[in-house]
């Protein structure tokens, strides 16, 4: 059975890297095998494993950051609470695109949402000694679980695949009723499935978060990237869906990485609801000199982690948020290409016998966006991922994201125009070899 890349090459490299089960191969292991196989075979890989922005950084941010550096900002430590203009524009951005009021004091810059989740996990897990476990609505970003392992905090997970809509509440309550959950975490749109929890589902989460007194960490890394709706107009409906309409116990994590293609400067903002920001937890007060939740997050957790966020990057983020709110920069116009790529890629895969694993938001077809998921009849995740490597296609298994479904995550960020034909030709061979 002929394949575009000799099986012997891929199998040898997999063994060389000590990968025992390809279903559990990490993103970087898959990337390494693809890079080495590409070099040895001379065949270009269609790389779909890495969730890295494939577009230029937004010029508005770059110009503002350069200007700040030229004016000497690099010599000065940033305020631990954040650059005031960024805090103001983050508050305004939340109002403009989510239609939620959050005071500027609760909008705290972080060194990317990765640091934001780490500091959030630290803070939430120390609020109540009885609540020592984080609950993930999976599938999700694997590194967040690694963060909890690093800090020694317990976590529970469930795959939301079978628990959409009315079934979500009972499933959530089965965990929350135990009394040990301190926080609920999910991304919306979702990495890797690209499902988007709707307002009814978010209302269920928010209502239960209030009932059981847990904090909801809403990861908005792919802000406004549900391309089925025009979420691009500031201060006009429709708005980004959010749990913040249904509970006071929320933290919104807004990243510069994907929406503004500003991943390299590691900049984001954690927006803490006013009530939660000022709330005093007995355990936190005893441990941190009587400080409320929000100031523990910034003046203790963030201060201990990095003593603040890159000063010049904060100027970039402030300019980006301001331009978006002013309507002078439509960030969704820059990134909607991800949805266009997903549409073309799905068509090719489906035509050659694949199926989309997470294919619907209840009764509505899933949006086209940064990620989507594929499966192939009769193949496990590990088998499919390894098999596609022989065809010069690299992707990661859903099992690594907390999913219980057999399939792969496909990322659209690095796809180039000439690769659609390549993929079509290779998947035709794949289909013939596996029919």
N, C-alpha and C positions, 0 to 999 in steps of 0.2 A: 504494500500500500504506500504509494508515493505521497509525500507531504512537502510543502514549500521549504521546510527546514528539516533536515534529517533528525529522526527521533534520537539517534545515538548521541548527537551533539547536546540536545536539551537534557536527556536523561543523565549523561555524564556530568553536566554542570550542576544539575539538581543534587546529585550524589556528592559532588565535590563540595557543595555548600552545606552539606549535612542536613538537608531538608528531609525529614522522615515522612511527613504526610503533607502533600501539596495543599490540602484543604486548609491547613493551618499556617501556610507560608505568609509571612508579613509582607506589607506593601514594599518595603525596601528589599526583601529577598526576591520577590517577583521581579522588581525593577532590575536587580542585579543579574538575575538569570537572563532576562530579556536583553540587557546591554551586552553581556558576554556572548550570547548566542548570535546576536546581530553582528557583532564584530567577527566572530569565527566563521559564520555562514555567508556574510556579505549580503544578507537579505534584510531589508528594512522592516523593523517591527512597528506595528500599529499599537502604540502605547496607550493603554486605557486604565492603568493601575493607580496612577498618582493623582490626587486631588489638588493639583497646583494650578493657579490661574494661568491661562494661556494667552492673555491679552496684555498690552502695555499698561503700565500704571497710569492712573488718571492724571492728566497734565495739570489740572487745577491744584492737586495735592503736591505734585513735584515742584511746581513753581513756588508755592507757598513755603515749602520746606527749604528750598535753595535760598530764598530770600531771608528766611529766619537764620539760616546758617551764616549767610554773608553778613548779617547784622550782628553776629557774635553770640547767638543764643547757646552755642555749644559749650561755652565756658561756665554756664550757670546750671546748678541743680534744679530740676523741675520741682514744683510744689507737690507734695505727696497726694494732695487732693486733686491735682490736675490744673492745667492751664485754664484760667477763668473763661476765656473765649470759647475753648472747646467744650467746657461744661455747659455754657450757655447755648451753644449751637446744638449740642447733643440733646438737651432738653427740648429745643425747638424742633429738631428732627423727629423726635418721638411724637410730638404733637402733630407735625406736618404729615407723617406717613403712617402713624399708628392711631392717631387721634386719642392719645392718652397724655394726661398732665403729670409730669414728674419734675420736681424742683431741680434746678441746676446742681445743687449741692449733692444730690443723689446720683449724678452722672459722673462716674469715676474712670479716668483713662487707665488702661491696662496694656501690658506688653503683649498684645494679641489676646484673642479670646481664650487661648490655651492658659495663659496666666490668670485670666479672669475666672475660668472654671476652677483652677487650682485653689485660688484664694477663696472662692465661693464655697468649695467643698470644705476647706479648713474651717471657715466661719460657721457654716450650717451644722457641721458635725460636732461643734463644741457648744451649741445653744442649750442642749438638754442631754444630760448623761444617759437618759433612758432611750434617747433617739440617736442611735449610733450607726444607722444604715441608710445608704442612698439607694433610691429606686430609679432604674432606667426604663423608660418606655422605648424598647428596642425595635428594629435595629438602630445602631448609633455609631458614633465616632469611637473606635477602639481605644484611642489614647486616653480618653477620659477615665476609662476603667483602670488603665495603667497608672494614672495619677492617684487614684484611690489606693491601689496596691502600694505605691511608693509611700503614701502617708499612713498606711495601715488602717484605713477605714473600710468597713464592710459594705457590700452592695448586693442588691437583688436586681433581677432583670426579667422582663417577659417580652416576647415577640408580639407586637401589636397586630400582626397579620390577621389573626382570627378574632380580634377584639375591637373592631372598628364600630363606630356608631353607638347604639344602645348597649352593646356588650362591654364597652370600655369601663363603665362605672363599676359594675360588679367585680370585674377583674382587678381594678385599682383598689377597691375597698377590701378585697381579700388580703392585700398586703398592708394597707394603711391601718386596718383594724387591729393589727398586732401591736401597734403602739411604738414600734422601733424605727420608723422611717422619719428621717430629718428633712429630706429633700427629694423632689421628683425632677428628673432631667429628660429632655427630649429636644430634638432639633426640628424646625418647621420653616421652610421645607426640610424634608428629612435626608440626612446623609446616612445610608446609601440609597434608600428606596425611592426618594423624591415624593413620597406621600406627603400630603398637606392636611394636618388635622383641621377640621372645620370649626366654626364658632360653637356649634352644639357640643362637640367633643371637648373643646377648650373650656366651655362652661362647666362640663362635668368635672374636668380636672380641677378647675378653680374652686368649685363648690366643695369638693372633697378635701382640697388643700386647706380651706378655711375650717371645715368640720374637724379635721384631724390635726390642725395646726402644724402643717409642714410648708416648707418653702419650695416654690416652683422655680427652677432654673430653666428659662426658655432660651435656647441657643438659636439665635437668628443669624447664623453665619452666612446664610444664603438669602439675605434680606430682600423682600419684594421680588423674588425670582420665581414666583408662581406665574408663569407667563400666560396662563389662561385669562388673567385679569390685567387690566391696565392700572398698576399700582404706582405709576410714575408721577402723578400730579400732586404736588404738595398742597396740603390743607383741603383736599377734595376726596370724597369717596370714589371708589372703594379703597379701604385701608388694609394694611397688613393685619392678618388675623393674630390675635394675642390672648393669652390667659389673663392679662392685666385688667381686662374688662370684668373679670369674675371673681377676683380675690385681691386682697391687699398684700398677700404673702408672695411677692414675685421679684425676680431679678431678670432683666432682659440683657442678653449678651449680644452686642452689636459689633461686628468685625469689619475692619477695613480691607480684609484680604480678598474676598470674592466680589462683593458689590463694587468696590473701587479698584480692584486688581492691585492692592497695596500690600501684598503679603510679606514682601521682603523687609519692610520697616517695622513689622510686629506692632501693630497698633489696633486697639479696639476700645470700646467703652462698655462698662457694666452700669446699667441703669437700674437703680434700686428704688422700688416704690416708696413714696414718702412715709407711709405708715411703718413699713419694715425698717427703713433707714433709721428712724427715731426710736424704734422699739428696744426696750431693755429686757434682756433675758437674764435670769438670775445667775446662771452659770457663767455667762460672758461677763457680767458685771463683777462677779467675784474674781475672775481671772484677769480682767483687763481694766482695773481701776474705775469701775462703774460706767464704762463707755457703752453707748448704744450700738446696735448691730452695724449700722453704716460706718461708724468711726472705727469699730474693731476691724472691719473689712479693709479700710484704707490705711489707718495710722498704725495698725499692728500687722495684719497679714501682708499687705502689699509692701509696707515699709521693710518688713523682715525679708521679703522675697527679692526686692530689687531697688528699694529706696526711690521708687518712682518710675515713670515711663518716659522713654526717649523724648527729650524736649522738642527737638525739631519735628519729629513725627507727629507730635500733638498739634503743631501749627498746620501741618498738612491735613490732618483729619478735621481740624476746625474749618479750614477753607473748603474742604469737600462737602461737609455737612451744610455749611452756610450756602454754598452754591446750589446744592440740591434743594434746600428750603426756599431759596430766592427764585427758583425756577430757571436759573441761568445754566444749569448743568443737569441734564437728564441721564442719570447714571444707568438706568435700565436700557437705554438705547445702545450703550457700549456693550452690555453683557447679554443682550437677547440672542446673540449669535450662538450661545450655548444651547438654547432651546432649538434653534434651527439645525444645529449639528445632531442633537439627539433625535429629532424627527427623521433625518436621513439615515442615521445609523440603525434605528429601530426597524425601519422599513427593510433594510438589507438583511438584518438578522432574522426577522419574522419570515421573509420570503424564502429563507433557506432552512426553515424548520425549527427555529428557536421560538421561545415565547417570553413575554415580559412577566417576571415573577410577581412583583408588586405592581399590578396593572391598573388598579382603580382606587379612587377616593370614594368609597361607598359606591354609588351608582355612576359616578363620573369618571371617564378615562383620566389616567394620571397625566400630569403636566409634562411637557418636554422641558428638560433643564440640564443642569450641570452633571447629574448622575441619572442612570436608570439601571434596572436589573434584568438579567437574562438567564434562562435555563434551557436545557435541551433534554428531550424525552429519554428516559433510561439512564441518564448520567448523574452521578453525584457531583457536588461542587468541586471536589478535588479532582475527579476524573475530567470534568469539563475544562477546568483551568489549565491542567497539564496538557490536555489534548490540544487546546487552542494555542499553546506555546509552540507546537509543531507547525502551526500555520502562521506564525509570526504575529500573534495577537496576545497581549498580556492584560490580565485583569485579576482582581482579588476575589476570594471566595466570601460569600455572604456570612458563612459561619463565624468569620473573624469579627463581624460587626454585631454579633448577638442575635442574628437571625436563625430561625430553625428551618428555613426553606433551603432547598437545593438550588444553587445558582450563583451568579457572579455579579459584582458591581462593576459597571462600566462608567468611566469618566470621559466626558466629551472635550476636556479643556485643551488637549494637545493635538486634536484631529486636524489634519491639513487637507486641502481640497483634493489633492491627487490620491488621497488614501481611501476615498469612498469606492473608487473603482478597484483598488487593491483588495479591499475588504470583500467586495462583491465576488471577485474572482476566487479568492481564497475560501470563502464560505460555500461557494458552489462546489469546490473540491471536498470540503469538509462534509457537506450534505451527501455527496456521492459516496464518500468513504464510510459514512455512518448510517446509510439507508438500509 
